[in-house]
Amino acid sequence: MANSQASKRLTQTIPPTMRVAALDHFGPPSVLKVHTLPVKQPGPKHILIALHSAGVGIWDDSVRDGSWRPYGRPKFPLIPGTDGAGTVVALGQGVRGFAIGDRVYGVSYAGGFYAEFVALAAENVARVPHRLDLLAAGAAPVPGLTALQGIDDHLKVRRGETILIFGATGSVGTLAVQFAKRRKARVLATASGAKAKALVLQLGADDVFNPKRKDALEQVERIARGGIDCILALAGGDVLQKCLELVRRGGRVAYPNGIEPEPHKRSSFQLIAYDAEAGRREFDELDRATNEARLCVPIAEVYPLTQAAKAHARLRQGHLLGRIVLQIRRDQAKKRGSK
C-alpha cells in the first residue's frame, strides 16, 4: 500500500508542459529554439522518463539541417535526440520490470530526447549500469550499442588479435577501444594531438598513430607489425583506405552505416556495414560489457538544454574527445564511470 501511495505521489508531480529544444524548420544550429510543449503520458508498454541528460550526436547535425531524415516526413516542431538518461516517473499499461524512480537510459531513433520528458517503448529502455552516473549514462546508449555490436557481433574480436579502431577519439571510438580490450585484443587507435593520444592510451589502446601526419601510413605499418586482423572504421578517408591494405587475408572490416566515404570492398577481407540495434537483449549485453570493461564514458562538453544551439555549433567544429551532452536536470547520486 505504501509503495502504491508513493508511486501515485510521484506521478502526480508530472507537469502538463515541458521545455524542449526543437526546430520549426531545417537550418543551421540557430534554428534550435526553446519551446514549451505538452508532456505526453505513456501509452501501453511505454515508460515516461524525466530526463537528466541527453546525448548530442554528429548525426543530430544532419537531422537538424535536413540532410538526413530518419524520422520520416518531418513534423514540426521537431525535437532531435536519439538517447539519454533519467528517472522513471510513469508507467504505461502492461509495463513489467520497471518501477517509479528507477534510473534508466534509453534509445529512440524517432528522436525526442532534447526535452525534459520523453515517453519510450519499454523494450528500448534499461536500468543504468551501476558504475555510471546519469550524465555519463545519457552519453552512452547509441555509442555504446554501436561500439559493442561492432566489436562483439560483427567483427567478433578474439583474444590476441590485432584490431585498429579508426576514429578512436569520438563518442563511439572511445568506448570501442575499451570493449576491444575487454576481449584481450591488441588495440591500435588513431588520435590527433597530445590530449587525444593520452586519452586513448588511458582507455587501453596499445599503440596510437596520427592519421593527419604525412607519414601516417609509415606509422601504422610500424605499429601493426605484420598486419591487422580487423578494423572498426568510424571515420573515412584516404588514410583508412591505405590501412585496408594491412588487413590480413580473411580479416574483417566493419563500419556503421553513415560513415563517408565508405571503405572500399576487397576480396581479401569481409566488409560489414551495420546499424546499431536496441532492445532488451542488446541492453543486457551492454550492461554486462560496461561492468566487465569498467567502462569510462568520456564527456567532451556539457551544455544546458537551453543552449542546445551552442552545443550544435560546437559539434560542427569537430575535434571532440568523447561526446557532447545536454544536462537537463542534476543527478543527485553520482557514480563512477564518467570523465
C-alpha positions in Angstrom: 0.0 0.0 0.0 2.8 2.4 0.9 4.6 1.7 -2.4 1.3 2.4 -4.3 0.9 5.7 -2.5 4.5 6.7 -3.2 4.1 5.9 -6.9 0.8 7.9 -7.0 2.5 10.9 -5.4 5.4 10.8 -7.9 3.2 10.5 -10.9 1.1 13.5 -9.7 4.2 15.7 -9.9 4.3 15.4 -13.7 3.6 18.9 -15.1 1.3 19.4 -18.1 4.0 21.1 -20.1 7.8 20.8 -20.6 10.6 22.7 -22.1 12.2 21.2 -25.2 14.9 22.3 -27.7 13.2 22.0 -31.1 13.3 23.3 -34.7 10.4 24.7 -36.7 12.4 24.3 -40.0 15.7 22.9 -41.1 18.8 25.0 -41.0 21.9 26.0 -39.1 22.4 25.5 -35.3 20.5 28.7 -34.6 17.2 27.1 -35.7 17.2 25.2 -32.4 14.9 27.2 -30.0 13.4 26.5 -26.7 9.7 25.6 -27.0 7.0 24.7 -24.4 5.1 21.6 -25.4 2.7 19.2 -23.7 4.1 16.3 -21.7 2.8 13.1 -23.4 1.6 10.4 -21.0 3.0 6.9 -21.7 0.8 4.6 -23.8 0.6 0.9 -23.3 4.0 -0.7 -22.8 5.7 2.7 -22.7 7.6 4.5 -20.0 7.7 8.2 -19.2 11.2 9.4 -18.2 12.2 12.6 -16.5 15.4 13.2 -18.4 18.6 14.2 -16.6 20.8 14.2 -19.7 20.7 13.6 -23.5 23.5 12.8 -25.9 24.3 15.1 -28.8 25.5 13.0 -31.8 27.1 14.0 -35.0 24.0 12.5 -36.7 21.9 15.2 -34.9 23.6 17.8 -37.1 22.4 16.1 -40.2 18.9 15.8 -38.8 18.8 19.5 -37.9 20.0 20.7 -41.3 17.6 18.3 -43.1 20.3 16.3 -45.0 19.2 13.1 -43.2 15.6 12.4 -42.3 15.5 9.2 -40.2 12.2 10.3 -38.6 10.3 10.1 -41.9 8.2 13.0 -43.0 9.1 15.9 -40.6 6.5 17.1 -38.2 7.5 20.5 -36.7 8.3 21.5 -34.1 10.8 18.6 -34.4 12.7 17.5 -31.3 16.1 15.9 -32.0 18.0 13.5 -29.8 18.3 9.7 -30.0 19.3 8.8 -26.5 19.5 9.9 -22.9 19.1 9.0 -19.3 16.8 9.9 -16.3 14.3 8.5 -13.9 11.0 6.7 -14.4 8.0 8.9 -13.5 5.1 7.0 -15.0 4.4 3.5 -16.4 2.0 2.7 -19.2 -0.3 -0.3 -19.1 1.5 -3.7 -19.4 5.0 -2.5 -18.5 6.8 -5.0 -16.4 10.2 -5.0 -14.7 10.4 -1.2 -14.0 9.3 0.9 -11.1 8.8 4.6 -10.4 12.1 6.2 -9.5 14.3 3.7 -11.4 17.4 5.2 -13.0 17.2 4.3 -16.7 18.6 5.1 -20.1 17.1 4.5 -23.5 17.1 5.0 -27.2 14.6 6.2 -29.8 15.6 6.6 -33.4 12.5 8.7 -33.8 14.1 11.5 -31.7 12.6 13.4 -28.8 15.4 13.5 -26.2 16.1 17.2 -26.3 13.4 17.6 -23.7 12.6 17.5 -20.0 10.5 14.3 -20.5 10.3 11.5 -23.1 8.0 8.6 -23.5 9.7 5.4 -24.8 8.7 1.9 -25.6 9.8 -0.2 -22.6 11.8 -2.5 -24.8 14.1 0.4 -25.7 14.8 1.3 -22.0 17.1 -0.3 -19.5 18.4 0.4 -16.0 21.5 2.4 -15.9 24.6 0.3 -15.3 25.7 0.7 -11.7 29.0 2.3 -12.4 27.6 5.2 -14.5 26.1 8.4 -13.2 23.2 9.9 -15.2 25.4 12.3 -17.1 27.6 9.6 -18.4 24.6 7.3 -19.0 23.0 10.0 -21.2 26.0 9.9 -23.5 26.3 6.1 -23.6 23.4 4.3 -25.2 23.8 4.8 -29.0 27.6 5.0 -28.9 27.8 2.1 -26.5 25.5 -0.1 -28.6 27.3 0.9 -31.8 30.7 0.1 -30.4 29.8 -3.1 -28.6 28.0 -4.6 -31.6 30.8 -3.6 -33.9 33.4 -5.4 -31.7 31.4 -8.4 -30.5 28.7 -9.1 -33.1 30.2 -8.1 -36.4 34.0 -8.2 -36.0 33.8 -11.0 -33.4 37.1 -9.8 -32.0 39.1 -12.6 -30.3 41.9 -12.8 -27.7 45.3 -11.9 -29.2 44.0 -10.4 -32.4 45.2 -7.0 -33.6 42.3 -4.5 -34.2 42.5 -1.0 -35.5 39.9 1.5 -34.2 40.0 4.1 -36.9 38.3 7.2 -35.3 39.1 6.2 -31.8 38.6 9.6 -30.0 34.9 10.1 -30.8 31.9 9.0 -28.8 31.8 5.5 -30.4 35.6 5.1 -30.7 36.4 5.8 -27.1 34.0 3.0 -26.0 35.1 0.6 -28.8 38.7 0.8 -27.5 37.6 -0.4 -24.1 35.3 -3.1 -25.4 38.1 -4.4 -27.6 40.5 -4.6 -24.6 37.8 -6.5 -22.8 38.3 -9.1 -25.5 42.0 -9.2 -24.7 42.9 -7.9 -28.2 45.8 -5.8 -29.2 44.3 -2.4 -29.9 45.7 0.1 -32.3 44.0 3.5 -32.4 44.0 6.8 -34.3 44.3 10.1 -32.4 45.3 13.6 -33.5 47.1 15.7 -30.9 48.7 15.1 -27.5 45.4 15.2 -25.5 43.7 12.8 -27.8 46.7 10.4 -27.7 46.8 10.5 -24.0 43.1 9.7 -23.7 43.0 6.7 -25.9 46.2 5.3 -24.2 44.5 5.8 -20.9 41.4 3.9 -22.1 43.6 0.9 -23.0 45.0 1.4 -26.6 48.3 -0.4 -27.0 49.6 1.9 -29.8 48.4 5.1 -31.4 49.1 6.9 -34.7 48.1 10.3 -36.0 46.2 9.9 -39.3 46.7 13.6 -40.2 50.5 13.4 -40.4 52.2 12.9 -43.7 53.9 9.8 -42.5 50.6 8.3 -41.2 50.9 5.1 -43.2 54.5 4.5 -42.1 53.4 5.0 -38.5 50.6 2.4 -38.8 52.8 -0.1 -40.7 55.4 0.2 -37.9 52.9 -0.4 -35.0 50.9 -3.0 -36.9 54.0 -5.3 -37.0 53.0 -7.7 -39.7 49.3 -7.0 -40.2 45.9 -6.3 -38.8 43.1 -8.8 -38.2 40.2 -6.4 -38.2 39.3 -2.7 -38.4 36.4 -0.9 -36.9 36.1 2.1 -39.2 34.4 5.1 -37.5 35.7 7.7 -40.0 36.6 7.5 -43.7 39.2 9.0 -45.9 42.4 8.2 -47.8 44.4 7.1 -44.8 41.7 4.5 -43.9 41.8 3.2 -47.5 45.6 2.7 -47.1 45.1 0.9 -43.8 42.9 -1.6 -45.5 46.0 -2.9 -47.3 47.3 -4.0 -44.0 44.3 -6.3 -43.2 45.3 -9.9 -43.3 43.7 -12.2 -45.8 40.4 -13.5 -44.3 40.2 -10.4 -42.0 37.2 -8.3 -41.2 36.4 -4.6 -41.6 33.1 -3.2 -40.1 31.7 0.2 -40.1 28.4 1.8 -39.0 26.2 3.0 -41.9 26.7 6.7 -42.5 30.5 6.7 -42.5 31.7 8.6 -45.5 33.4 7.8 -47.7 32.7 4.1 -47.1 35.6 1.7 -47.0 36.3 0.1 -50.4 35.3 -3.5 -50.7 38.1 -6.0 -51.4 38.1 -9.8 -52.0 40.8 -10.4 -49.4 38.6 -9.5 -46.3 35.0 -9.4 -45.2 33.4 -5.9 -45.3 30.4 -5.4 -43.0 28.1 -2.4 -42.8 25.7 -2.3 -39.8 23.3 -0.3 -37.8 23.2 -0.5 -34.0 20.2 -2.3 -32.7 18.4 -1.5 -29.5 16.2 -3.9 -27.5 16.1 -5.8 -24.2 18.8 -8.3 -25.2 21.1 -5.6 -26.6 20.8 -3.6 -23.4 21.5 -6.6 -21.3 24.7 -7.2 -23.3 25.7 -3.6 -23.0 25.1 -3.7 -19.2 27.3 -6.8 -18.9 30.1 -5.3 -21.1 30.0 -2.0 -19.3 30.7 -3.7 -16.0 33.3 -6.1 -17.3 35.2 -3.4 -19.1 34.8 -1.0 -16.2 33.7 1.4 -18.8 34.6 5.1 -18.8 32.4 7.3 -20.9 34.4 10.4 -21.9 32.3 13.6 -21.9 33.7 16.3 -24.3 31.5 19.2 -23.2 28.3 19.8 -21.3 25.5 22.3 -22.1 22.2 23.0 -20.5 19.0 22.3 -22.6 18.6 26.0 -23.3 21.9 26.1 -25.1 21.3 23.2 -27.5 22.1 25.6 -30.4 25.5 26.3 -28.9 26.1 22.5 -28.4 25.4 22.0 -32.2 27.6 24.9 -33.1 30.4 23.2 -31.1 29.6 19.9 -32.7 30.3 21.3 -36.1 33.7 22.5 -35.1 34.8 18.9 -34.6 37.9 17.7 -32.7 35.8 16.3 -29.8 37.2 13.9 -27.3 34.1 11.8 -26.4 30.6 13.1 -26.6 28.7 16.4 -26.0 25.9 16.1 -23.5 22.9 18.2 -22.7 22.4 18.3 -18.9 18.7 18.7 -18.3 18.5 18.0 -14.6 21.1 17.4 -11.9 22.0 13.9 -10.9 22.0 13.8 -7.1 23.6 10.3 -6.8 27.0 10.4 -8.5 28.5 7.2 -9.7 31.8 6.3 -11.2 32.5 5.9 -14.9 32.3 9.4 -16.4 35.3 11.6 -17.3 
